[in-house]
């Protein structure tokens, strides 16, 4: 589901009550662990954590007017989604995450290429999400992104 929001706080205010606490806790874990340089904003109608143009002026290759995305967090119709583009781009990070996930959740990992879906809101691995957020610096993400896109 997409929300028309101008700020992260506006996005959160529009969420159904049962989702607010979950999104706020995930957001808190991301913000407490995200390396310096990433910025929180609304990105693609979701909470977004991006490399701002001030650090990466060329922006996102799909639309250079947009900052380079890194993590997105969204309340979808049937689940909460965490999109971490580093998982898609870095097989070692993905392997680490898949190994760590069962140590933090009783549920089976439900994941696409970069999207982790949390359908059971009572079993969210908040600490693991924080650990994942701090695994890659802005410089690491830019280098990996450029290597994968040929920039």
N, C-alpha and C positions, 0 to 999 in steps of 0.2 A: 504494500500500500504506500502511496506517496502522499505526503502532507505538504501543504503550501505553507512553508515556514521561512522566516527571515533570519532566524538565529537558532542555535541549539536549544535555548530555553523555550522559544516559541514552538519548536518541534515537539519537545517533551510535554509541553502543556496540552497538546492536542491528542496525546496518547490515551488509550483506554486505561482506566485505573490499574487493572491487573498487569499492565505492561510497564507502567511508569517506574515502579521500584526496580524492576529488572534492568531496564535501560539505564536508569540512574546509576546502578551499581556497576554495570559493565563500563559505562562512561567514566566513572570514578577510577576504576582499575586501569583503564587506558590512559587517562590524563595523569595519573600518578606515576606511570611507568614509561610513557612515551618520551623518547629522547628529545633533547632540545632541538628546535628548528621546525618541527612539524607544527601545524596550526589547525585548530578545530574550527569548522565552519559548516554550513549547509552545503552539501555536495550531492548532486543528483537526487535531490529531495530527501536526503537522509543526513544523519550526522556524519561528517567527514573529517578525516585527519589527513592533511595534504602537505606537500612541499610547496610553500608559497612562491609566487613569481619573484619575490625579492631574493630568494635563494636559488631559484631555477627559472630564469626568465623565459626560456623557450616553452615552458608549460607542457601540457599533455599532448602527445603527438596526434591524437584523434581530433582534438580541438585545442590549439595552442592558447586560446583565450582562457582556458581553464588551468588551474594549478595541477600539478602532478598528484594524482590520488595515491593514497597508501592504505588507509583503512576506512571502511564505511560501516555504520551501524544502523540497522533499520528494524522497525516493527512491521512485519509483513502480515498478511491475512491469517496464516496458520502457524507462524513461528517468528522468533526473533532471529535476524540474520546478521552475522559478522562477516564482512568481506575483507580479507587481508591479502593484498595483491602480492606481497612477498612470498606467501605460501605457494602461489601459482608459479612464480618466477624462480624460486630457489628450492630445488629438490631436497637439499640438506635440511632446510628449515621445515619443509613439509614432513620429512622423515622424523625429525625431532618432535614435531607437534603430534604426529600419529602415535609415537611411542609414549609421549607424556599424557595424552588424553585419557587413557583408561585409569591412570593413577589419580585423576581428578574428577571423574564422572562415572556413574554406574551405567549410564546409557551408552548405546552404540554410537559411534561418531557418524553424523549425518552431514556429508560434505560434498560440494561440487568442486570445481577447479579452484576457486578462491573463496567460496561461500560456505560458511559453517552455519548450519541450521539448528536452532535450539527450539524444539517443539515442547519439551517438558520444562516449564519455567522454574520447577523446584530443584533442578539438577544442573545448574549452570556452573561451569568451572571458572569462577571469577579470578582466582589466583593465577590459573594457567593463562587466561586472557591477558592479565597484567604482564606475566612473564613473556608472552608472545609479543606484546607491544614494545617491549624494550630490547628485543633481539636484534634490531636493525636500526642503525643511525640514518640520518638524512643522507649523509655522504654514501653510506653503503647502498641505500635504496636507489639513489641517483645512478651510481655506477652499475648496479645490477640492471636497472631499467634501460640505461643506454646500451649495455651489452646485449640485452634481449631484443631491443628495437633497432639496433644498428645506428643509433644517433651519434 
